[in-house]
Amino acid sequence: MADPAELAQTALWLAVVLSLPVVGVGALVSLIMALFQAATQVQDITIAHLPRFVAVVIALALFGTWMGRHLVSFTTLALGGV
């Protein structure tokens, strides 16, 4: 049975690791769109949000199985002592 403090630490670390690819893609696309809007002076809200939404959905589709494997592995570890 794993120590509860160790499980909590692992869960927090796992949350950071699993969210990093999606948040990174969203931040990168936001930066690119901000540069595009500054260069063209187009300030349409759809131009800012739609590409980021599409990029995050694609990132979730690409990294989803990897994220799921890590979540199942952690759940197995956490519930293994039950």
LUMTI-749092 format. One record per atom (N, C-alpha, C): x, y, z; atom name; chain. Coordinates in pm, whole numbers. Layout:
<nodes>
    east   north      up  name  chain
       X       Y       Z    CA      A
...
</nodes>
This chain:
<nodes>
    east   north      up  name  chain
      85    -118       0     N      A
       0       0       0    CA      A
      89     124       0     C      A
      59     218     -87     N      A
     140     338    -100    CA      A
     100     440       8     C      A
     198     518      46     N      A
     176     622     145    CA      A
      84     730      86     C      A
     -16     778     163     N      A
    -107     881     109    CA      A
     -36    1009      67     C      A
      64    1050     141     N      A
     138    1171     103    CA      A
     213    1150     -28     C      A
     269    1031     -45     N      A
     339    1000    -170    CA      A
     241     994    -287     C      A
     123     938    -263     N      A
      20     934    -369    CA      A
     -25    1075    -407     C      A
     -41    1161    -306     N      A
     -82    1300    -335    CA      A
      25    1372    -415     C      A
     151    1352    -379     N      A
     261    1415    -452    CA      A
     265    1363    -596     C      A
     249    1234    -613     N      A
     249    1175    -746    CA      A
     131    1226    -829     C      A
      15    1240    -765     N      A
    -103    1289    -836    CA      A
     -83    1433    -882     C      A
     -25    1516    -799     N      A
       0    1655    -839    CA      A
     103    1662    -952     C      A
     208    1583    -942     N      A
     309    1580   -1047    CA      A
     248    1529   -1178     C      A
     165    1426   -1168     N      A
     100    1371   -1287    CA      A
       8    1475   -1352     C      A
     -63    1552   -1271     N      A
    -150    1657   -1325    CA      A
     -70    1759   -1404     C      A
      47    1796   -1352     N      A
     132    1892   -1423    CA      A
     184    1832   -1553     C      A
     234    1709   -1546     N      A
     291    1645   -1664    CA      A
     186    1622   -1772     C      A
      66    1581   -1732     N      A
     -38    1553   -1831    CA      A
     -96    1680   -1893     C      A
     -98    1788   -1819     N      A
    -155    1912   -1873    CA      A
     -54    1992   -1954     C      A
      74    1965   -1934     N      A
     178    2045   -2000    CA      A
     171    2044   -2153     C      A
     155    1930   -2220     N      A
     150    1936   -2367    CA      A
      33    2018   -2421     C      A
     -83    2004   -2360     N      A
    -201    2076   -2409    CA      A
    -190    2225   -2378     C      A
    -147    2258   -2258     N      A
    -131    2399   -2222    CA      A
     -20    2462   -2305     C      A
      86    2387   -2329     N      A
     195    2439   -2412    CA      A
     151    2469   -2554     C      A
      74    2379   -2612     N      A
      22    2402   -2748    CA      A
     -70    2524   -2749     C      A
    -157    2534   -2650     N      A
    -247    2649   -2642    CA      A
    -172    2780   -2626     C      A
     -68    2780   -2543     N      A
      11    2902   -2523    CA      A
      88    2940   -2649     C      A
     144    2840   -2716     N      A
     219    2868   -2838    CA      A
     129    2924   -2948     C      A
      11    2865   -2965     N      A
     -82    2915   -3066    CA      A
    -131    3055   -3027     C      A
    -153    3080   -2899     N      A
    -195    3213   -2855    CA      A
     -87    3317   -2885     C      A
      39    3280   -2862     N      A
     148    3372   -2893    CA      A
     155    3403   -3042     C      A
     142    3300   -3122     N      A
     145    3320   -3268    CA      A
      29    3408   -3313     C      A
     -89    3384   -3257     N      A
    -205    3464   -3296    CA      A
    -191    3607   -3247     C      A
    -133    3628   -3130     N      A
    -112    3764   -3080    CA      A
     -15    3840   -3170     C      A
      90    3771   -3214     N      A
     185    3834   -3307    CA      A
     118    3866   -3440     C      A
      35    3774   -3487     N      A
     -38    3797   -3612    CA      A
    -133    3916   -3598     C      A
    -205    3923   -3487     N      A
    -298    4034   -3468    CA      A
    -224    4167   -3453     C      A
    -110    4165   -3387     N      A
     -33    4288   -3373    CA      A
      23    4334   -3507     C      A
      64    4238   -3590     N      A
     123    4275   -3720    CA      A
      17    4325   -3817     C      A
    -101    4265   -3813     N      A
    -205    4302   -3909    CA      A
    -306    4401   -3853     C      A
    -304    4426   -3723     N      A
    -397    4513   -3653    CA      A
    -542    4468   -3669     C      A
    -561    4338   -3683     N      A
    -695    4279   -3687    CA      A
    -727    4235   -3545     C      A
    -831    4290   -3486     N      A
    -864    4261   -3346    CA      A
    -998    4189   -3334     C      A
   -1016    4086   -3413     N      A
   -1138    4007   -3408    CA      A
   -1123    3898   -3303     C      A
   -1223    3881   -3217     N      A
   -1215    3784   -3109    CA      A
   -1213    3641   -3162     C      A
   -1279    3615   -3273     N      A
   -1280    3481   -3331    CA      A
   -1141    3441   -3378     C      A
   -1068    3535   -3432     N      A
    -933    3506   -3479    CA      A
    -844    3468   -3361     C      A
    -871    3522   -3245     N      A
    -788    3492   -3129    CA      A
    -820    3355   -3069     C      A
    -946    3316   -3065     N      A
    -985    3196   -2991    CA      A
   -1003    3070   -3076     C      A
   -1051    3083   -3195     N      A
   -1079    2965   -3276    CA      A
    -955    2882   -3307     C      A
    -843    2941   -3350     N      A
    -725    2859   -3375    CA      A
    -672    2790   -3249     C      A
    -679    2858   -3136     N      A
    -635    2797   -3011    CA      A
    -724    2679   -2974     C      A
    -854    2693   -2992     N      A
    -947    2584   -2964    CA      A
    -917    2464   -3053     C      A
    -896    2489   -3180     N      A
    -867    2380   -3275    CA      A
    -734    2313   -3238     C      A
    -634    2392   -3205     N      A
    -503    2336   -3169    CA      A
    -511    2252   -3042     C      A
    -587    2296   -2945     N      A
    -602    2220   -2820    CA      A
    -677    2090   -2846     C      A
    -779    2093   -2930     N      A
    -852    1970   -2964    CA      A
    -759    1872   -3035     C      A
    -678    1921   -3126     N      A
    -583    1834   -3196    CA      A
    -479    1778   -3098     C      A
    -431    1862   -3007     N      A
    -334    1815   -2907    CA      A
    -396    1709   -2817     C      A
    -521    1727   -2778     N      A
    -588    1625   -2697    CA      A
    -605    1495   -2775     C      A
    -634    1506   -2904     N      A
    -648    1386   -2986    CA      A
    -514    1313   -3000     C      A
    -406    1389   -3014     N      A
    -275    1329   -3030    CA      A
    -220    1271   -2900     C      A
    -238    1343   -2791     N      A
    -180    1302   -2662    CA      A
    -279    1226   -2575     C      A
    -401    1206   -2621     N      A
    -504    1143   -2539    CA      A
    -471    1003   -2492     C      A
    -418     921   -2580     N      A
    -387     783   -2540    CA      A
    -271     781   -2442     C      A
    -173     866   -2463     N      A
     -60     875   -2370    CA      A
    -108     920   -2233     C      A
    -195    1020   -2231     N      A
    -250    1069   -2105    CA      A
    -333     960   -2036     C      A
    -412     889   -2113     N      A
    -494     783   -2058    CA      A
    -411     671   -1997     C      A
    -303     634   -2064     N      A
    -216     529   -2010    CA      A
    -157     569   -1876     C      A
    -113     695   -1866     N      A
     -57     741   -1740    CA      A
    -164     747   -1629     C      A
    -283     788   -1665     N      A
    -391     793   -1566    CA      A
    -429     653   -1518     C      A
    -436     558   -1608     N      A
    -468     420   -1570    CA      A
    -356     363   -1483     C      A
    -233     393   -1517     N      A
    -120     345   -1438    CA      A
    -124     401   -1296     C      A
    -154     530   -1285     N      A
    -162     590   -1152    CA      A
    -280     535   -1073     C      A
    -393     517   -1139     N      A
    -511     463   -1070    CA      A
    -484     322   -1022     C      A
    -417     242   -1102     N      A
    -379     107   -1061    CA      A
    -288     112    -939     C      A
    -193     204    -938     N      A
    -103     221    -825    CA      A
    -180     264    -701     C      A
    -271     362    -719     N      A
    -343     416    -605    CA      A
    -442     314    -545     C      A
    -507     239    -631     N      A
    -608     144    -583    CA      A
    -552       3    -564     C      A
    -425     -14    -589     N      A
    -364    -146    -576    CA      A
    -366    -199    -433     C      A
    -363    -111    -336     N      A
    -364    -155    -197    CA      A
    -501    -172    -138     C      A
    -604    -148    -215     N      A
    -741    -156    -163    CA      A
    -787    -300    -162     C      A
</nodes>
